[in-house]
Amino acid sequence: MHRTEARGEVAQKLKLCPFCGALNSVERKSCYNCLWHGVFEFDHAIVSASVNEIDPDVLFAMGVGLPAQNWRERLSERVRLFATAIKHKVSYVLSIRRHTPV
Ligand SMILES: [Zn+2]
């Protein structure tokens, strides 16, 4: 997934408060920031422009805009750590068995 596509997807889930300019979830009834509960700005171009002002590192921290390769790398890292953990656990259990007098 490209960074711009991910941002576009984020923008689709957001609306802009016309009163304070805060980005809000489309599901919100009132602005989280100023409690405005009138008409919100849903225009995709305008909301996207606001999303584009967000620091890419912030979006990255929220899990948005991760390049596919990174995502796969992270997943394979998780799988590797999980496999290592299991291996350790198995050898730990085996070592207990070995040292436990029958
Ligand atoms: Zn507001």
Residues whose N, C-alpha, C, O or C-beta is under 5 A from the ligand:
A	BS01	ZN	C17 F19 C20 G21 A22 C31 N33 C34 L35 W36
